[in-house]
Amino acid sequence: MTDQIVGHYAQRKSLRQLLASERLPHSMLFVGNAGIGKKLVALELAQMLFCEDNNRAEIGGCGECSKCKLFESGSIADLYQIDCLDKEAANVAQIRQLLQTVNLKAFHGGARVTVLDNAEHLSVQSSNILLKTLEEPRGDSYFILIVENPAKLPDTILSRCQRWFFSPLSNDQIRDVIDRKNLLPEGVSIQDVITLLDGSLQGVSSIVDKLDRFSNFKDRVNKILAGDKLNALEFAKELSSDRESLRESLHLMRMIVRERVLNETDPKNRRSAASLQAHLLELDALIFERNINAQYLLQSRLLNDL
Ligand SMILES: [Zn+2]
């Protein structure tokens, strides 16, 4: 667990110290942007609470006791996790049942930890049930609520929880994770990805996909503008066969062609790019509003510009 977390060292260290001095609050609120590792920190804290030798490591559990082994294999019974965005898992009946279970004696003896991810999405009714439990905490039971926007939680819940703030990741930290996990396909600019990620690791795979598509499209558009007719026909066929993403594909092409029009210095090339741009602008309406055959339209428009 611990080696998966990037940064947040000060918070983790303070949580560890509070635990060691038996001053850890029973209800905590972890606040910060999505995709920066709040949940990983919550799970690290849970492991420390379960660990039988939690004074050994500076941060995290000892990794060797029977509880740490159970935790790391994902089979510790006294850890409850709910993603409140999952309406099915976080419905009133489920929350009520969860809290009843938490109020029973711990399965393994010792702590019970409940992690509620995206807690601001709990329904009002579920929040009220949760509030009752937070108001009467049992000695060995801990609640960690994870939120992006605490203002969306009822004040009654907020006032019961100690707040912990987590900062966005730095560009260097993000670069480090991307490098370590080898997330980027060849040819994709890591700087572009870092800029788009904006301090969070959420959505890294979809951004990588998008960039991958972007560079493929750029390559195709350049070939078409250079007079490659076969490529134009093939590209038209490919695009029209995937009707679901056709609108997004056309949008991507317009972005690429617009950039080309703006940056092209040769007047003849700029004219053909501008003409393609005009055709692409019409295509949306023709395909989606007038329902004219997409492959036929794309082929004629892409070839027209050669
Ligand atoms: Zn341990």
Residues whose N, C-alpha, C, O or C-beta is under 5 A from the ligand:
A	BS01	ZN	C51 E52 D53 G61 C62 G63 E64 C65 C68
